Amino acid sequence: MLVSWTSEIECASAVARLERAAQITAAAARTSLGRLDAVAGSWHEIVPLASVRRSARRLLRVHPLRAGDALQLAAALIASEGDPSTLEFVCLDERLADAALREGFPVVAN
């Protein structure tokens, strides 16, 4: 599994937001963060190289993305080595999923 170097923080942010909004319990948050730690130990991170930053800047001008989402998509583009059709893009955010589809990724979303 290839992920952006921002993925761990983005996931932890989502769990914290749900806990603060009382949509999950503190126990469920701890369980989720423990699962995050387990999976993070096995994934490969795309680091913030200059090429990722350049790609993210372009994506921000082309798609209605937030900075973090642009970094996620840019990392995937770099990982695909110029052929987005070779990697599945897993995403739950509709705006990011649309941008990934437009960039040529097959998108796995709920």
GIHUBEL-V860690 format. One record per helix or strand of 3 or more residues. SS is the DSSP state (a for helix, b for strand). FROM is the first residue (numbers start at 1). TO is the last residue. If there is no record, write none. Layout:
# GIHUBEL-V860690
SS & FROM & TO
SS & FROM & TO
This chain:
# GIHUBEL-V860690
b & 2 & 4
a & 7 & 20
a & 26 & 40
b & 44 & 46
a & 50 & 62
a & 67 & 79
a & 84 & 86
b & 88 & 90
a & 94 & 103
b & 106 & 108
